[in-house]
Amino acid sequence: MRYIILGVLISVGVNLAGEGGHGGHSPLELIWKGLNILAFLAIVYWFGRKPIAEAFNNFWSSIIAKVDESERELENAKEELRKAKEELEKAKVRADESVALAKESAQTEIENAKAHAQEVAVRIRERAKETIEVELQRAKRELATFGIVKAEEIAREMLSEAFGNPEVQKRYVERQLKALEGSNG
């Protein structure tokens, strides 16, 4: 029924539009032209509403999907950042523990070096008993002093050399971090 009415309106509009042309436009002609335009728009709406609606729905669905995906990625990034911060804090604690352990090891090495130097001094004293009393006293002082000073110098040089170089410290921390990553990963 709609198509019949639409066809009649279009044919009447075409006939009336063809009759004009005397220089001016009559009101009836303008009405029919308006009805023709409305009929054309109705036809476009009737046949184009579904594809246009689908296109808009697809467009909005894709935007919503992209926003949802972006939100998920943001949440994942926040979670990874939180985990990285936790790992950094753990690494800092381990680094502090490593420094403390290194200091303790250095102190132990110094004490061992002193003990060794004292042992050397004792052995030297035992051997020096066979020599003259003057040589004994002089050798004891020189060897004891030399051993302690040298042991302290060596220990200081070793510690200064090992822990005074930022590159060595950096490599040590990097190795520790790699070891931690290997055990955590």
QUIQUI-V212864 format. One record per backbone hydrogen bond with DSSP energy under -1.0 kcal/mol. NH is the residue of the N-H (numbers start at 1). CO is the residue of the C=O. E is the energy in kcal/mol with one decimal. If there is no record, write none. Layout:
{{NH/CO/E} {NH/CO/E}}
This chain:
{{5/1/-2.2} {6/2/-2.8} {7/3/-2.5} {8/4/-2.5} {9/5/-2.5} {10/6/-2.2} {11/7/-2.5} {12/8/-2.7} {13/9/-2.3} {14/10/-2.5} {15/11/-2.3} {16/12/-2.6} {17/13/-2.2} {18/14/-1.6} {19/15/-1.2} {30/26/-2.2} {31/27/-2.1} {32/28/-2.4} {33/29/-2.4} {34/30/-2.3} {35/31/-2.6} {36/32/-2.7} {37/33/-2.3} {38/34/-2.6} {39/35/-2.8} {40/36/-2.8} {41/37/-2.7} {42/38/-2.4} {43/39/-2.5} {44/40/-2.7} {45/41/-2.7} {46/42/-3.1} {47/43/-2.6} {48/44/-2.2} {49/45/-1.7} {52/48/-2.2} {53/49/-2.8} {54/50/-2.9} {55/51/-2.5} {56/52/-2.6} {57/53/-2.9} {58/54/-3.0} {59/55/-2.5} {60/56/-2.9} {61/57/-2.7} {62/58/-2.5} {63/59/-2.2} {64/60/-2.8} {65/61/-2.6} {66/62/-2.4} {67/63/-2.6} {68/64/-2.8} {69/65/-2.6} {70/66/-2.5} {71/67/-2.5} {72/68/-2.4} {73/69/-2.7} {74/70/-2.5} {75/71/-2.6} {76/72/-2.7} {77/73/-2.7} {78/74/-2.6} {79/75/-2.3} {80/76/-2.6} {81/77/-2.5} {82/78/-2.4} {83/79/-2.4} {84/80/-2.6} {85/81/-2.5} {86/82/-2.2} {87/83/-2.7} {88/84/-2.5} {89/85/-2.5} {90/86/-2.5} {91/87/-2.7} {92/88/-2.6} {93/89/-2.3} {94/90/-2.7} {95/91/-2.7} {96/92/-2.6} {97/93/-2.5} {98/94/-2.6} {99/95/-2.6} {100/96/-2.5} {101/97/-2.7} {102/98/-2.6} {103/99/-2.6} {104/100/-2.5} {105/101/-2.8} {106/102/-2.6} {107/103/-2.5} {108/104/-2.4} {109/105/-2.6} {110/106/-2.4} {111/107/-2.6} {112/108/-2.8} {113/109/-2.8} {114/110/-2.7} {115/111/-2.7} {116/112/-2.9} {117/113/-2.7} {118/114/-2.6} {119/115/-2.4} {120/116/-2.5} {121/117/-2.4} {122/118/-2.4} {123/119/-2.4} {124/120/-2.6} {125/121/-2.3} {126/122/-2.2} {127/123/-2.2} {128/124/-2.4} {130/127/-1.2} {131/128/-1.4} {136/132/-2.4} {137/133/-2.1} {138/134/-2.4} {139/135/-2.7} {140/136/-2.3} {141/137/-2.2} {142/138/-2.4} {143/139/-2.8} {144/140/-2.5} {145/141/-2.4} {146/142/-2.9} {147/143/-2.9} {148/144/-2.3} {149/145/-2.7} {150/146/-3.0} {151/147/-2.5} {152/148/-2.5} {153/149/-2.8} {154/150/-3.1} {155/151/-2.6} {156/152/-2.8} {157/153/-3.1} {158/154/-2.9} {159/155/-2.5} {160/156/-3.4} {161/157/-3.0} {162/158/-2.6} {163/159/-2.8} {164/160/-1.6} {169/165/-2.2} {170/166/-2.9} {171/167/-2.9} {172/168/-2.7} {173/169/-2.6} {174/170/-2.8} {175/171/-2.8} {176/172/-2.1} {177/173/-2.7} {178/174/-2.9} {179/175/-2.5} {180/176/-2.2} {181/177/-2.8} {182/178/-2.7} {183/179/-1.8} {184/180/-2.0} {185/181/-3.1}}
